[in-house]
Amino acid sequence: MNSQVFKKIKNDNSNLRIPNGYNPCLNIRETENAIKFVKDLFQLNFKAALNLIRVSAPLIVLENTGINDQLNGSEKPICFDIPTMNVTGEIVQSLAKWKRKALLDYNFDRGEGLYTDMNAIRPTETPDNLHSFYVAQWDWEQNIFAKDRNLTYLKEVVKKIYQAIRDTERSTCEYYKSLPKAFLPEKLHFIHSEDLEDMYPDSTPAEREHAICKEKGAVFIIGVGANLKNGLPHDNRAADYDDWSTETGNGKRGLNGDILVWYPMLECAYEISSMGIRVNESALSKQLALHNEKHKRKLPYHKSLLAGELPLSIGGGIGQSRLCMLFLRKAHIGEVQASIWPETMRSSCAEHGIPLL
C-alpha cells in the first residue's frame, strides 16, 4: 500500500484519522459475509495450531470472587444488582482467570487447551479508529508443564499464533479479489521491552511501538508490566494473570508480551494480541506485593492459585474485530463491529465514506 495522507477533521476531538481518498474494498453486505469468512477460517487455523477446543464462556461473573480482570490494573467493570440472588454481578472485561479454572474443570491434559468467544464492555475506553466500548476477542488458555515456563516455550506458541494469522490473511486475500495482496511479513521479530527502551530512550512506549513496527513489520514485545529503567512499565498489566516479573536473564523480566504489526492503511503500530505465561504461586505473591494488592490473596480465585490448586498455563486474547479490520483493509473498527460512537465521529465517518455498522 502507498503511504497515506490523513485528513484533519474539524470540530472532532476523537483522534479520528481519515485516510485521504479512502474507499472500502468491500461494501457493507460483502463486508458482513467476509467477517464470517475471516472468523470461521481463523478459528480453524488457530485451534489446530495450539490443540484447542471451543467452550462456552460467561458474560457475567460475581463480584468479589477475583475472577474478573482489571486488565491494566485500573479499569472498573460494569456492576449491577441481581435482586433474586441478593448478589452483585459484573460484566466481564476479559476471561484470563476464568479460563484457568476452566482448564481444571474440563480436565485438560498438558498441551491441551480451550478458546472461547469473549464479549465485553469497557466503558472507560476512548473510542477511535482502533478502540471501541465493545470488545470481541478469542480468549484462549493452554495447560502447560512447569518446565514450559520459559521464553523458549513462549516464543514457540507466539510463532504458531502468528502463522495462523498469516495463513488466514493470505486465504482471505485470495478469496476476495478486490482486496490488496497480503502484506504481513513472514518473520515475526522478537524484542524485549528493556531493549526497546534502550533503542528509543527518549520516546514514549507508543512511539517505540510505532518505530519498531514500521521497521520490522511484525513484532512481539516481550515483558510488558514490569518497570523499566525510567521507572515506568512499557504498559500496565494487572498483577494476577500474566507473569511479567520473572527474571529471564541479562537484566530482563517477563514471560508475556504483545503481538503488533505495522498497518499501512493507518500508518501505525497495530496490536493484535496480548498474551503470556500465567503467574504461578511465587510470581503472583511477588506481583501482588509490587502493586500493593496483597489483600487480594483472600479472594477465592487467588487463594486457590496460591494453594497450587490450579494448573499452570499460557493464554491470551486475540482481537476478532482487529483481525477482521486488518484483513479486510478497513479504516475504522466500526466497519466490522456494531457499537456506539460519538456523534462527531459518526458524522465525520459518514462524510468521508467510512460506513460504520
Phi, psi and omega in degrees: 000147177280156178300138184262154169249130185260134178283143174268125185266121179288146177058031178230114183259021188263007183061030180288134178246126180248107176299131182298129179074021183297133176217113184305139179290333180233141175283181187298314182292319176297322180297316180299318176295321181291326176302314179294321178302310182298312184295317180296315183291316181297319179301319179297314180294318186290312183292328176292322183294324186246008178059056183245155168238153180277137176230163176277148183223156182279152168266335185237137172230165181277147176292152173064028173254344183085002184283322182288163183249149172257009174058259180272007175102356184234337182293143179250131181285161174286127182244152176204150179281144174243090189301323184291341179247353182056043179225171176248129178259157177229137170289132182296148172256330166197177184242026186305316183273326177301319183296325182293321175292325179296327176303320179289314183298325181271357175060048178286142173277170176299136181088356175255164179190190185224159167218160183207160172278116180253119176246133185216162174240126179237088189292342181271000179294151174258110185291139174204202181302328187248350188237145184218160173289336181258134182238131174231120179213163170270111173270136184220157180206139181230135177287134182227165173276161176301325181291347180273358181279072182206169183293327181299313180293318178304312182295323179300316180292317179301317180298321179295318179296315181297323178295320177297323177295313181296318179299320180291320178299313182298317181294323179295316180293327178290325183282318181258099188293340181283350178279146172297164182294158180301141183236351181296133182291156180294322186258134174264127183269127177262136178210139177280147179299329177295318178293324179294322176296319179296325180290322184230067188295336183260008183257156172284163176305320180296321178292324177296315179300317179302313184293314184288324178291321178296323181285315188261337180092317179207130185222155168239115180270116184270135174083076181244112178143324179278150179293141177266191182300328181280002178088001181236150176283160173302319173204155181284145173222143176299161186277346196243016170230289179289146173269102179249006185249342183296132180286135183241009177105151177058035177077012182255155182221154171111130176246036181218181177168186183233141171267123177229149176229164174271125181253104184300329181303319181249001181049060183207161169289140192226106182283131179254323187211142168242133188200173176170167170289135187277161181297142165262189185301313184290319180294321178297313180301316182295315185287325174298321178294317181297329180265007183055045182235034181300336179300337181289345178301338183273350180289148184307315182297313184292323176298318180295319180292316181294336178275001179075024184271347182255148181290152170290146186205167170231145182190180180176194179227145179235122185292120178291311180293325178298314180296316180298316179300315181296308185292328183265006173059050180266154180268344184216140181295338177291351175280348181233004175213148178267123180208193174247148185222153173304143184299325179296323179291315182298317181290322178296318178297316179299319181296330186250023170077025176251104185276108178278137181288000000 
